């Protein structure tokens, strides 16, 4: 029987775990043993990168555990991964047909247009909340056990990717129903979606250490995202030129990623040059900075939680 992770004693990691110990115990012991050997050789400068690699096994075990626990007692199971964006897209479609919502989607069927938009937005939102959830759900664990904190984030990020994969299956079915033609540009759609996830992850890494201390951070992010949702072309194609919303869309990095994904996936053509490249060029260094800030700041979060 696998013991809960938070009961694993790693303060004394000089000896390997017994044969009957949990797999998570063995993974954590190997991580700490590798870290101890690097410390003995004076290789503190590479600890950050080495911890990223060392966290992969523990992150995988946490991901499998979390997914199994999440859907174990669910009747619909993994369908809950795509039901929320599907219902939201259908609601927008019905509102448009009733004349309540006057939105245009260009050459893309509106249901498919909004479905892709809501799927990508929910993925972005989950990527932001992933590090915050990881820290909040493991507060007692962080105060008691020494292990790479990135494993917690990787596990939650794995959930985001898993949910997106399930939702892409739904999008593929709807695309087939509408007879959308495929082109080789569809191969670049995962690039735009990957940048979208990394952008959300970078924002979440900045907020996670403080979010582990104050719940206000999570509430504030939810509030900001609710406003950000309507300032992003999810249920409309483009705002009127010269309007304030149009200017906000031009400065909104998520807008460029949504437009790029729709172009690759649904239109079979590249988006307007510049937007995707600029957002990608900004996101990658932002992710590195946020990761370093996360590693540095989380130490103080752990001290605050354990005091």
C-alpha positions as CSV (number, residue, x, y, z in Angstrom):
1,X,0.0,0.0,0.0
2,X,1.4,3.4,-1.0
3,X,1.9,5.8,1.9
4,X,0.9,9.4,1.6
5,X,3.7,11.5,0.3
6,X,3.7,14.0,3.2
7,X,4.6,11.2,5.6
8,X,7.9,10.4,3.9
9,X,10.8,11.2,6.3
10,X,13.7,12.6,4.2
11,X,15.5,14.6,6.9
12,X,18.0,11.7,7.1
13,X,18.5,10.6,3.5
14,X,21.9,8.9,4.0
15,X,20.4,5.4,3.7
16,X,18.2,4.1,0.8
17,X,14.6,3.3,1.6
18,X,13.5,-0.1,2.6
19,X,12.1,-2.5,-0.1
20,X,8.6,-2.1,1.2
21,X,8.6,1.7,1.1
22,X,6.4,3.7,-1.3
23,X,7.7,4.4,-4.8
24,X,7.5,8.1,-3.9
25,X,9.9,7.5,-1.1
26,X,12.4,5.9,-3.4
27,X,12.1,8.8,-5.9
28,X,12.6,11.4,-3.2
29,X,15.6,9.6,-1.7
30,X,17.4,9.4,-5.1
31,X,16.7,13.1,-5.7
32,X,18.2,14.0,-2.3
33,X,21.2,11.7,-2.8
34,X,22.1,13.3,-6.1
35,X,21.7,16.7,-4.5
36,X,24.0,15.7,-1.6
37,X,26.7,14.4,-4.0
38,X,26.6,17.7,-5.9
39,X,27.0,19.6,-2.7
40,X,29.9,17.5,-1.7
41,X,31.6,18.4,-5.0
42,X,30.9,22.1,-4.5
43,X,28.6,22.2,-7.6
44,X,26.0,24.6,-6.1
45,X,26.0,26.7,-9.4
46,X,24.2,23.9,-11.3
47,X,21.7,23.0,-8.6
48,X,18.9,24.8,-10.2
49,X,19.2,23.1,-13.6
50,X,19.9,19.7,-12.0
51,X,16.8,20.0,-9.8
52,X,14.7,20.5,-12.9
53,X,15.9,17.2,-14.3
54,X,15.8,15.4,-10.9
55,X,12.1,16.5,-10.4
56,X,10.8,14.6,-13.4
57,X,10.3,11.2,-11.7
58,X,8.6,12.6,-8.7
59,X,6.5,14.9,-10.8
60,X,5.3,11.9,-12.9
61,X,4.2,10.0,-9.8
62,X,2.4,13.0,-8.4
63,X,0.6,13.5,-11.8
64,X,-0.6,9.9,-11.9
65,X,-1.7,10.1,-8.3
66,X,-3.6,13.4,-8.8
67,X,-5.3,12.3,-12.0
68,X,-6.4,9.0,-10.5
69,X,-7.8,10.7,-7.4
70,X,-9.5,13.5,-9.4
71,X,-11.6,11.2,-11.6
72,X,-11.8,8.1,-9.4
73,X,-15.3,8.8,-8.1
74,X,-16.6,10.6,-11.2
75,X,-19.3,9.1,-13.3
76,X,-18.4,11.1,-16.4
77,X,-14.7,10.8,-15.8
78,X,-12.4,12.6,-18.2
79,X,-15.4,14.2,-19.9
80,X,-15.3,16.9,-17.2
81,X,-12.0,18.1,-18.9
82,X,-14.0,19.3,-22.0
83,X,-17.5,19.9,-20.8
84,X,-17.0,23.4,-19.3
85,X,-15.5,24.9,-22.5
86,X,-18.1,23.0,-24.6
87,X,-21.0,24.4,-22.6
88,X,-19.6,27.9,-22.8
89,X,-19.1,27.7,-26.5
90,X,-22.7,26.4,-27.0
91,X,-24.0,29.3,-24.8
92,X,-22.2,31.9,-26.9
93,X,-23.6,30.2,-30.1
94,X,-27.2,30.3,-28.7
95,X,-26.8,33.9,-27.6
96,X,-25.6,34.8,-31.1
97,X,-28.5,33.0,-32.8
98,X,-30.9,34.8,-30.5
99,X,-29.4,38.2,-31.4
100,X,-28.2,38.8,-27.9
101,X,-24.6,38.6,-28.9
102,X,-23.7,40.3,-32.2
103,X,-20.2,38.8,-32.8
104,X,-18.6,37.8,-36.1
105,X,-16.1,34.9,-36.6
106,X,-15.0,35.5,-40.2
107,X,-14.8,32.4,-42.3
108,X,-14.9,30.1,-39.3
109,X,-18.2,28.5,-38.0
110,X,-19.1,30.4,-34.9
111,X,-19.5,27.3,-32.7
112,X,-16.0,26.1,-33.7
113,X,-14.6,29.6,-33.4
114,X,-15.8,30.0,-29.8
115,X,-15.0,26.4,-28.9
116,X,-11.3,26.9,-29.8
117,X,-11.3,30.2,-28.0
118,X,-12.8,28.9,-24.8
119,X,-10.5,25.8,-24.8
120,X,-7.4,27.9,-25.2
121,X,-8.5,30.4,-22.6
122,X,-9.3,27.7,-20.0
123,X,-5.9,26.2,-20.7
124,X,-4.2,29.6,-20.1
125,X,-6.2,30.1,-16.9
126,X,-5.2,26.7,-15.6
127,X,-1.6,27.3,-16.4
128,X,-1.6,30.5,-14.3
129,X,-3.3,28.7,-11.4
130,X,-1.1,25.6,-11.6
131,X,1.9,26.9,-9.6
132,X,-0.4,28.6,-7.1
133,X,-2.4,25.3,-6.6
134,X,0.8,23.4,-6.3
135,X,2.1,25.5,-3.5
136,X,-1.2,25.8,-1.6
137,X,-1.9,22.0,-1.7
138,X,1.6,21.1,-0.5
139,X,2.1,23.6,2.3
140,X,2.6,21.0,5.0
141,X,4.8,19.0,2.6
142,X,7.1,21.9,1.9
143,X,7.7,22.5,5.6
144,X,8.6,18.9,6.3
145,X,10.4,17.4,3.3
146,X,13.4,18.4,1.2
147,X,12.9,17.9,-2.5
148,X,12.9,19.9,-5.7
149,X,9.8,22.2,-5.5
150,X,9.6,22.2,-9.3
151,X,8.2,18.6,-9.1
152,X,5.0,20.0,-7.7
153,X,4.7,22.6,-10.5
154,X,5.5,20.0,-13.1
155,X,2.8,17.7,-11.8
156,X,0.2,20.5,-12.1
157,X,1.5,21.5,-15.5
158,X,1.1,17.9,-16.6
159,X,-2.6,18.1,-15.6
160,X,-2.9,21.2,-17.8
161,X,-1.4,19.5,-20.8
162,X,-3.5,16.4,-20.2
163,X,-6.7,18.4,-20.1
164,X,-5.7,20.3,-23.2
165,X,-5.1,17.0,-25.0
166,X,-8.6,15.7,-24.1
167,X,-10.1,19.0,-25.3
168,X,-8.2,18.9,-28.6
169,X,-9.9,15.5,-29.2
170,X,-13.3,17.3,-29.0
171,X,-12.1,20.1,-31.3
172,X,-11.0,17.4,-33.8
173,X,-14.5,15.9,-33.8
174,X,-16.2,19.3,-34.3
175,X,-13.8,20.1,-37.1
176,X,-14.7,16.9,-38.8
177,X,-18.4,17.6,-38.4
178,X,-17.9,21.0,-40.0
179,X,-15.7,19.6,-42.8
180,X,-12.7,21.8,-42.0
181,X,-9.9,21.1,-44.4
182,X,-6.5,20.4,-42.9
183,X,-3.2,21.8,-44.1
184,X,0.4,21.5,-43.1
185,X,0.1,24.7,-41.1
186,X,-1.8,22.7,-38.5
187,X,1.6,21.3,-37.4
188,X,2.5,24.8,-36.0
189,X,-0.7,25.0,-33.9
190,X,1.0,23.2,-30.9
191,X,3.8,25.8,-31.0
192,X,1.3,28.7,-30.4
193,X,-0.5,26.6,-27.7
194,X,2.8,25.8,-26.1
195,X,3.7,29.4,-25.8
196,X,0.3,30.1,-24.4
197,X,0.9,27.5,-21.6
198,X,4.4,28.9,-20.9
199,X,3.1,32.4,-20.7
200,X,0.4,31.4,-18.1
201,X,3.1,29.3,-16.2
202,X,5.4,32.3,-16.0
203,X,2.7,34.5,-14.6
204,X,1.7,31.8,-12.1
205,X,5.3,31.2,-11.0
206,X,5.6,34.9,-10.1
207,X,2.4,34.8,-8.0
208,X,2.8,31.3,-6.4
209,X,5.2,32.2,-3.5
210,X,3.0,35.1,-2.3
211,X,-0.1,33.1,-3.1
212,X,1.1,30.4,-0.6
213,X,0.9,33.0,2.2
214,X,-2.1,35.1,1.2
215,X,-5.3,33.8,-0.3
216,X,-5.9,37.3,-1.7
217,X,-3.5,36.5,-4.5
218,X,-5.7,33.7,-5.9
219,X,-8.8,35.9,-5.5
220,X,-7.1,38.8,-7.3
221,X,-6.0,36.6,-10.2
222,X,-9.5,35.2,-10.6
223,X,-10.8,38.8,-10.7
224,X,-8.2,39.9,-13.3
225,X,-8.9,36.9,-15.5
226,X,-12.6,37.5,-15.5
227,X,-12.0,41.0,-17.0
228,X,-9.1,39.8,-19.2
229,X,-11.6,37.2,-20.7
230,X,-13.7,39.9,-22.3
231,X,-10.7,41.8,-23.5
232,X,-9.5,38.8,-25.5
233,X,-11.1,37.7,-28.9
234,X,-12.7,34.6,-27.6
235,X,-16.3,35.1,-28.6
236,X,-15.6,37.8,-31.2
237,X,-13.1,38.0,-34.1
238,X,-11.9,41.6,-33.9
239,X,-13.0,44.7,-32.1
240,X,-13.9,47.8,-34.1
241,X,-10.8,49.5,-35.5
242,X,-9.8,52.6,-33.5
243,X,-11.7,51.5,-30.4
244,X,-10.2,51.1,-26.9
245,X,-10.8,47.3,-27.0
246,X,-9.0,47.1,-30.4
247,X,-6.0,48.8,-28.8
248,X,-6.1,46.5,-25.9
249,X,-6.3,43.5,-28.2
250,X,-3.2,44.6,-30.0
251,X,-1.3,44.8,-26.7
252,X,-2.8,41.6,-25.3
253,X,-0.4,38.7,-25.8
254,X,-3.1,36.1,-25.4
255,X,-4.9,37.7,-28.4
256,X,-2.0,37.1,-30.7
257,X,-1.7,33.5,-29.5
258,X,-5.4,32.8,-30.0
259,X,-5.4,34.3,-33.5
260,X,-2.3,32.4,-34.4
261,X,-3.8,29.1,-33.2
262,X,-7.0,29.6,-35.0
263,X,-5.2,30.5,-38.2
264,X,-3.0,27.4,-38.1
265,X,-5.8,25.1,-36.9
266,X,-8.9,26.3,-38.7
267,X,-7.9,28.5,-41.6
268,X,-4.9,26.5,-42.7
269,X,-2.8,29.7,-43.1
270,X,-0.2,31.6,-41.1
271,X,-1.3,34.6,-39.0
272,X,-0.1,38.1,-39.6
273,X,3.7,38.2,-39.0
274,X,5.1,39.7,-35.9
275,X,2.5,39.0,-33.2
276,X,3.4,35.3,-32.5
277,X,7.1,36.0,-32.8
278,X,7.1,38.9,-30.4
279,X,5.0,37.1,-27.8
280,X,7.3,34.1,-28.0
281,X,10.4,36.2,-27.7
282,X,9.0,37.9,-24.6
283,X,7.6,34.7,-23.0
284,X,10.8,32.6,-23.0
285,X,13.0,35.0,-21.0
286,X,10.0,35.9,-18.8
287,X,9.7,32.2,-17.9
288,X,13.3,31.9,-16.9
289,X,13.1,35.0,-14.7
290,X,9.9,33.8,-13.1
291,X,11.4,30.4,-12.4
292,X,14.4,31.9,-10.7
293,X,12.1,34.2,-8.7
294,X,10.0,31.2,-7.7
295,X,13.0,29.3,-6.5
296,X,14.3,32.3,-4.5
297,X,11.0,33.4,-3.0
298,X,9.5,30.0,-2.1
299,X,12.2,29.6,0.6
300,X,10.6,32.6,2.5
301,X,7.1,31.1,1.9
302,X,8.2,27.8,3.4
303,X,9.7,29.7,6.4
304,X,6.5,31.7,6.8
305,X,4.2,28.6,6.6
306,X,6.3,26.5,9.0
307,X,6.6,29.3,11.6
